[in-house]
Amino acid sequence: MTAVDLAARKARAIERVDARAAALDDLALRIHAHPELAFEERFASATLADYVASQGAAVSRGTGGLETAFMSESGRGSPTVAILAEYDALPGIGHACGHNLMGTASVAAYLAVRDVLDGLPGRVRLLGTPAEERGNGKVTLIRAGLFADVDAAMMFHAGDRDEVDPLMLALVNLDVEFIGRAAHASAKPHEGRNALDALLLSWTSLSALRQLVRSDSRIHGVITDGGLAPNIIPERAAARFMVRSPDNTYLAELKTRVLACFQGAATATGCELRAEWGEMCEATRTNAPLAEAFAQNAAALGRTLHPRRPGDTHGSTDMGNVMSVVPGIHPYVAICDHPTATHSHAFAEAAATPRALETMRLGAKALALTALDALADKGLLKRAKGAFG
């Protein structure tokens, strides 16, 4: 394909996003007003899938065995470019990660590419991916084979800085439960085994451990059960922790040291420890050729993306698991003018502002243009696969 032909397709794709602007804004705001937790995103999933269907694209639902996942695909042959949509929210603070914008942008990008394929060899695949905040829905979709034939995968993330190669840490969840023995806390406390004490001893041990942990790694958690009443020795206490690192080898070492904090407390208190490690999120591996293409397209749309600053991290994501099996990108695009932490009430508010909606549409365009680059430029995919190793 000539540069002139590709430029014409890109211009048409931009027009298609603009033509749907009002509908896209409405989708994002409705999802923002109706936040749903991981695997429960029935409203968001149906709203996005219904819109895709309303635009004349076939949609399958319950993809990969996940009730709130969906898929649509256009084109034929190879290569295959996947555009991923996220739409789950956070407990208590709603869409404080901007997934209402990200899922809608991916839908818009997919439809724009679909509209301008015009016989261009290759396929574009939209995947609605549930449970990014908790549950790692993309891992289930990987196991179901949804990425087996994918040559490049992409999405953008809402943020407070334009960043082309954000580092997302590897993450593993740990659910812990201490089982003790209930007793009257005043009359016969000596007959009890205090599960809450076991958990608090563990917490103190973890706090001491943090001083000795590498500065690029993290340990944090919340108590989910601390007992029933102050006059009953707690017979059960529970918590959920997250352990993160950019280094998988070091993460494995940290898991051993973290678990030892709970094992020691169980021994000290005479309580039974039940510990279960969850599915692992891989660290992100930004594909440089695809990231460069996205940055060039964003620049053409008026946004300059910067490399990440030394020491900066942005939590974790199951997009890292996708990027461990296919070349992929996960750039951050700012939805606000001032530094605003994700997973905060302020960021949730920002995700429904005119600035956020404008960024959503820009992100959709940049994704669409980058997908077209990957479909039309065999050299780009060759470089992407070479960089992927």
N, C-alpha and C positions, 0 to 999 in steps of 0.2 A: 504494500500500500504506500502511495506517495505521501509526502508530508502534507501536501495540499488537501488530499482526501481525509487524512486523519484530523487535520485542523477543522475541516468542515463538519466532521462527525462530532468533534468536541464542542463546537459552537452550537450545534443542534442539541447536544446533551444538556448544555447550560440552559438553553431555552426551555427544555422540558422541565427542568427543576423549577425555573422561574414560573412556568405556566401552572405548576402545582403548588405554588408558594402558600396560598391561603389554606388549602387543604392540609398541607404539611404542618403549618403552624397550629391548626386546629387539632390535628392528631397529637402533636407533642404536648399541647396544653391539657388535653383531655386525659392523657396518660399521666401527666404530672399531677393532676387533681385526683387521680385514682391509683395511688401507689399500692403495689402488691409485692409480697415477699417471694423468695426463691421457690420455684415449682408451683406457685399459686397465681401466676401472672395471666389469669384467664381473660381478664378484660383487655390488658395490653396486647396479648398474643392475638386474640380475636379481632381487636380493633385494627391492628397492622395487617393481619392476614386478609381481613375483609376488604381493606382498602386496596391491597394488591390485586385481589380478585375483581374488584370494581373497575380496575384499569385494564381488564382483559387478560390477565396472566393467570395461568392455572396454579393453584396452591394446594399442597398436601399438608395435612395437620397431624399432630401426634408423631412427628418425625423422630426416628431413632428410638421409639418407645417412650418418649417424653411427652406428656399430655400437652404442655404449653410450648413445645417447639413446632416450627413450621418450615416449609421449604417451597421455593418457586425457582424454576430454571428456564432459561431461554437460550436459543441458539442450538447449534449441533457441532459435533466433532470436538476437536481439541485446538488450543488449550482450554482449561477450565479455570475461571477466576471466581472465588467465593467472596461475597460481601456479607459480613456478619452483623446481626442486629441483636442488641441487648436491651432489656426492658424491665428487669426486676428492680425493686427498691430496697431501702434499708429499714430495719425496725425502728419505729419512733421518729425518724426524721425524713421519711419519704424519699423523694428523688434527689438526695444529696450527693449523688454521683453523676447526675445528668443523663441517666439511661433513657429517660423520656426523649431526649434529643438524639442520642446515639442510635437507638432503634429506628426512629423516624428517618434520620439521615441515611441510614443504610437502605431502607425501603426506597427512598427517593433516588439514591444512586443507582440501585438495581433497575428501577423502572426507566430511568434516563438512558442507561446503557441498552436495555431491552429495546427501547424505542428507536435506537440508531444503529442496531446491528447490521441491518440491510445486507444480509448475505455474507457478512464478515465471518470467516471460519472461527469456531470456538464457542464456548458457552459461558454464560454468567449465571451464577447460582446465589440466590439469597437464602441465608440460613437464619431463622429466628432461634436464638440460643438462650434458653432460660438459665436462671440460677448462677449468675456470675458472682454475686455477693456471697453466696453460701451454697455449696452443693456441686460446683464445677460441672455445669451442664454440658459444656463443650467436650469434656472428657468422655461422657456417655456418647456424644455424637461421633467422636473420633472412633470409639470402639465399635460403633454401628456402621462404620465404613463410609461416613459422609465426606471424608477428606481423602479417601484413597486415590481418587482421580483428580484431585485439585492441584493446580500448578502454582497458584498464588492465593493468599488469603489476606483480607484487609478489613479494617474498621478504623474509626477515629474515636478518641476519648475526649469528653469535655474536661476542661481544666481552667487554670488561671494564668497559663503561660503557653505560648506557641512553641512546642517542643517536638522535634522530628523523631527522636530516638530515646524516649523515656525508658528508664530502667525500672522494671517491675520485679520484685523479689520472688524467689521460690518460697512457697508457703505450705505448711502442713498444720492441720487442726488437731488438737488433742482434747478429747472429752474425758473428764475424770469424774469418778464417783467414789466417795468413801462410805463404807457401811460400818456403822458402829452398833451401839446397844442403847436403847432408850431407858431412862430411869428418871425418878423425881429429882430435879436439880437441887432441891433443898433437903428433902427428907433422906434420900439415899443416893447421893451422887456417885458414891464409890461403886455402885453396881452398874454404872454406865460406861460406855466407850464413846467419847465425844468426836463425832465425825467432823463437826465444824472446826474443832481444834486441829484435827489432822489437815484440813484444808488450809487453815490459817498458817500453820507451821510450814506447809508447802509454799504458800505465798511468800512468807519471809525468806525461805531458802531461795526462791526464784529472784527475789529482790537483791539478795547477796550475789547471786550468779550473774546478774546483769552487769555488774561492775567488771566482770572478767570476760564478757562477751565482746567479740569484735564490733567496732562502731558501725559497721554496715549491716548488722544483723539485729533482729528484734525478737522479744518475747513479751506477750501481753495477753490479758484475758479478763473474764468477768465471772463472778460467782452467780450461778443460776439457782442454787438451792442452799440456804444456810440454816435450815431447821424450821420447826413449826411454831414453837412457843418458848418464851424465856424460862419457863419452869419445867421444861422437858430437856434432858440431855439429848442433843440432836443425834438421831440414829442414822441420818443420811445427810450428806453435803455433796454438792456437785458444782462443777465449773467447766468452762470451755476456754481453751487457750489457743493462741496462734504462735507458731515459731517460724521466723522468716530469715532468709539469707540469700544473697546473690550467688552463693557457692554451694552446689548440691552436696559436695563432700563435707563441707563444714556444717551444713544443715543436718546431715546424718549424725555428726558428732554432737551437735547441739541437742538432738532428740534424745540421745543417751543421757546427757547431763541433766536435761529437764526432767526426764522420767525418774532419775535418781532422787530428785527433790521430793517427789511424791512417795516413792518407795521408802525413803528414810522416815517421812512423817507417819506412814502407815505402821512402820515398826515401832516408832516412839509412842504411838497412841493405842496400839493394839487393834486398830481398825483394818478392815479389808479394803484394799485398793482395787478398783476396776478402771482400767485405762484403755482407751481406744483411739488409735491414730486414724485420721481421715485421709481422703484422697489428696494427693499432692498437686499443687499448682507449680508448674515449671517457671523458672525465670524467663523473661522475654528475651528473644534474640532478634533484634530488629534487622531486617534484610536491607543492606545498604543500597543496592540498586533500586529496589522498590521505594525505599524511603526517599531517595533522591528524586525519583519521578514524582512522588507525592508533593515534596517540597517545591519542585519547579511548578507544578500545577497550582498549588496554593499561592505561590508568588505571582503567577499570572492572574490570579483572582484578587490580588491585593493584600495577601497576608504573608509575612516572612516568618518561616519556622526556624528555630534556633537549635543547635545541638544541646544536649543536656549539660547542665552545670556539674562540675565534679562534686561527688558526694550526694547528689540529689537522687532520691528514690520516690516511687509513687505507689507504695503498697504492693499488691499482688493481683494477678488475674489468670483465669484459665485460658485466656488468649495465649499465654506463655506455652501451654500444652500444645495448642495449634501450631505455634511458631517453632515447636520442636519437631514437628513432622512435615511441615511444608513452609516454604518461604512466606514471610508475612510481615505486616507492619501494624503499628498501634500508636500512631502519633497523637499528641495532645494539642488541642486547639482551644484557645481561651474564650470563655463565655462571659468574662467580666473584666473590668478595667483595673481592678486592684487585687492584690494577693488575697485569695480567699480559699481556705482549706476545704478540700472535698470532705465528705462525710460530716458536714456541719450544717446547722440550720441556715446559715448565711448562704451556703452554696445551693441548698435546696431552693431558697428564694431566687437566687440568681438564675436557676435553670428554667425559670418561667418568664424571664424578662425579654423585651424586644432585642437586646443585644445577644442573648442566648439563641433566640430564634434565627437571627441573622447569621450567627456562627454555624448553626445547624445546617442552614441552606448552603453556606460556603463549604462546610465539610462534606455535604452530599455531592456537591459539584466536584470537589477535589478527588473524592473517591471514585466518582464516575469517570473522570478524565484519566485517572491512574489505571483503572480497570481497562479502559480503552487502549491505553499505552501497552498494557500487558497482553491484550488480545491481538493488537496490530503489529507490535514490534517483537519479532522473534529474538532479536538481539538482547532486548531487555530481559526476557525470561531466561535466556541462556546465561546472562550475567547473574541474574537472581539465583538460579540454581547453582552456579559456580560458587557464589558467596555463601550459599546455604551449606555447602559441603556435603 
